Amino acid sequence: MILREPTLTTQAMSCSPSEKSPVSPVTPQGFWDWPLKAVHNDSEKFELRLDAQPYTPKEIEVKVVGRLLDIHADHKSSQSPKAPVTSSLNRSFELPDDVNEHAIRTRLSPRGTLVITVFKKLCTTNPRILLQDNAWMGTSNGGVFAHPGLLDSFPVQRSFDDE
């Protein structure tokens, strides 16, 4: 394994109470990003891919606290009764403002990639057109619609696609 030096970038930081909390001026690279593999943010979804080997779906907990996506995993291996091996993973990611924090899908690929998809809010002034044109079904929550199968689907599912 080759370790790379982190790349540092600087930016202005403001600590005034009226603004959001400052962002760290350090942009991590390489091993500092572990277990993060990729982040995709488009008009339909915000998606994180993380390396979650050797965890099983029962050992992974994904939850939303405010605007933070919290990921926690614990794995205990009893290779030797005298020296059990444990591994733990704890990460938090701030969610973008335009996502529906109740419309989350999580899955674990056979290769150990944890994919967390948070779907975007669908806002419209005429919800009936949205329902007819895009075949979305569900309940309205202040102009926000989510597919009923995606609401509160936090348990990690096994995935059969090869990621």
C-alpha positions as CSV (number, residue, x, y, z in Angstrom):
1,M,0.0,0.0,0.0
2,I,1.4,3.4,-1.0
3,L,0.6,6.3,1.3
4,R,0.3,9.7,-0.2
5,E,0.8,13.0,1.6
6,P,-2.4,15.0,2.0
7,T,-2.9,18.0,-0.2
8,L,-3.6,21.2,1.7
9,T,-5.6,24.1,0.4
10,T,-6.4,27.3,2.3
11,Q,-9.5,29.3,2.2
12,A,-10.9,32.2,4.1
13,M,-12.8,31.1,7.3
14,S,-15.4,33.1,9.0
15,C,-16.5,32.6,12.6
16,S,-19.2,35.2,12.8
17,P,-22.3,33.9,14.6
18,S,-24.6,34.8,11.7
19,E,-22.8,32.5,9.3
20,K,-22.6,28.7,9.1
21,S,-19.7,27.1,11.0
22,P,-16.4,27.3,9.2
23,V,-15.3,24.6,6.8
24,S,-11.9,23.0,7.5
25,P,-9.2,24.4,5.2
26,V,-7.8,20.9,4.8
27,T,-8.9,19.0,1.7
28,P,-8.1,15.3,2.5
29,Q,-6.7,13.1,-0.2
30,G,-5.8,9.4,-0.5
31,F,-5.9,7.5,2.7
32,W,-7.4,10.4,4.6
33,D,-10.7,9.8,2.7
34,W,-11.0,6.2,3.8
35,P,-13.6,4.6,3.7
36,L,-15.1,7.1,1.2
37,K,-14.8,5.8,-2.4
38,A,-17.1,8.2,-4.3
39,V,-19.6,11.0,-3.9
40,H,-22.2,11.7,-6.6
41,N,-24.6,14.7,-6.4
42,D,-26.9,15.3,-9.3
43,S,-30.5,16.6,-9.8
44,E,-32.1,13.3,-8.6
45,K,-29.9,12.1,-5.8
46,F,-27.0,12.5,-3.4
47,E,-25.0,9.3,-3.3
48,L,-22.1,8.1,-1.2
49,R,-20.0,4.9,-1.8
50,L,-17.9,3.7,1.1
51,D,-15.6,0.7,1.6
52,A,-17.4,-1.3,4.2
53,Q,-15.4,-4.5,4.2
54,P,-15.6,-6.8,6.3
55,Y,-19.0,-5.5,7.7
56,T,-22.3,-7.2,7.2
57,P,-25.7,-5.4,6.8
58,K,-26.6,-6.3,10.5
59,E,-23.3,-4.6,11.7
60,I,-24.0,-1.3,9.9
61,E,-26.2,1.5,11.2
62,V,-27.1,4.5,9.0
63,K,-29.2,7.3,10.5
64,V,-30.0,11.0,9.9
65,V,-29.5,13.4,12.8
66,G,-30.5,16.9,11.8
67,R,-28.7,17.5,8.5
68,L,-26.0,14.9,9.3
69,L,-25.8,11.4,7.8
70,D,-24.3,9.2,10.5
71,I,-22.7,5.9,9.6
72,H,-21.6,3.5,12.4
73,A,-20.4,-0.1,12.0
74,D,-18.9,-2.6,14.4
75,H,-17.3,-6.0,13.5
76,K,-16.0,-8.6,15.9
77,S,-13.9,-11.4,14.6
78,S,-13.1,-14.3,16.9
79,Q,-10.1,-15.7,15.0
80,S,-8.4,-16.4,18.3
81,P,-10.3,-16.7,21.7
82,K,-7.3,-15.1,23.4
83,A,-7.1,-12.1,21.1
84,P,-10.4,-11.2,19.5
85,V,-10.2,-8.7,16.6
86,T,-12.6,-5.9,16.4
87,S,-13.0,-3.1,13.9
88,S,-15.2,0.0,14.1
89,L,-16.3,2.6,11.6
90,N,-17.8,6.0,12.5
91,R,-18.3,8.7,9.8
92,S,-20.7,11.7,9.5
93,F,-21.5,13.6,6.3
94,E,-23.4,16.9,6.0
95,L,-26.4,16.5,3.7
96,P,-27.1,19.0,1.0
97,D,-30.0,21.3,1.6
98,D,-32.0,20.0,-1.4
99,V,-32.3,16.3,-0.2
100,N,-35.2,14.6,1.4
101,E,-33.7,13.1,4.6
102,H,-36.6,10.6,4.8
103,A,-36.0,9.2,1.3
104,I,-32.9,7.1,1.8
105,R,-31.8,3.8,0.3
106,T,-28.8,1.8,1.6
107,R,-27.3,-1.3,0.2
108,L,-24.2,-3.4,0.5
109,S,-22.6,-4.9,-2.6
110,P,-21.0,-8.4,-2.6
111,R,-17.6,-6.7,-2.8
112,G,-18.2,-4.7,0.4
113,T,-19.2,-1.3,-1.1
114,L,-21.8,0.5,1.0
115,V,-24.0,2.6,-1.2
116,I,-26.1,5.3,0.5
117,T,-28.6,7.1,-1.8
118,V,-30.5,10.1,-0.5
119,F,-33.1,11.3,-3.0
120,K,-33.7,15.0,-3.7
121,K,-36.8,16.9,-2.8
122,L,-39.3,17.2,-5.6
123,C,-40.9,20.6,-5.3
124,T,-43.6,21.8,-7.6
125,T,-46.5,24.3,-7.5
126,N,-48.8,21.7,-9.1
127,P,-48.3,18.3,-7.5
128,R,-50.9,16.6,-9.7
129,I,-48.8,17.2,-12.8
130,L,-45.8,15.8,-11.1
131,L,-47.7,12.7,-10.1
132,Q,-49.1,12.1,-13.6
133,D,-46.0,12.9,-15.7
134,N,-43.3,11.2,-13.6
135,A,-45.5,8.4,-12.1
136,W,-44.4,9.2,-8.6
137,M,-46.8,8.1,-5.8
138,G,-46.7,9.0,-2.2
139,T,-47.8,11.6,0.3
140,S,-47.2,15.3,0.1
141,N,-45.1,16.9,2.8
142,G,-45.0,20.6,2.0
143,G,-44.5,20.0,-1.7
144,V,-42.0,17.2,-1.2
145,F,-42.8,13.8,-2.7
146,A,-41.1,10.5,-2.2
147,H,-41.6,7.1,-3.6
148,P,-43.4,5.1,-0.9
149,G,-40.8,2.3,-1.1
150,L,-38.0,4.6,-0.3
151,L,-39.4,6.3,2.8
152,D,-37.4,5.5,6.0
153,S,-35.6,2.6,4.3
154,F,-32.5,2.8,6.5
155,P,-31.7,-0.9,7.0
156,V,-28.8,-1.9,4.9
157,Q,-29.8,-4.3,2.1
158,R,-27.6,-6.9,0.4
159,S,-27.1,-5.9,-3.3
160,F,-26.6,-8.4,-6.1
161,D,-25.0,-6.0,-8.6
162,D,-21.2,-6.2,-8.9
163,E,-19.8,-3.0,-7.4
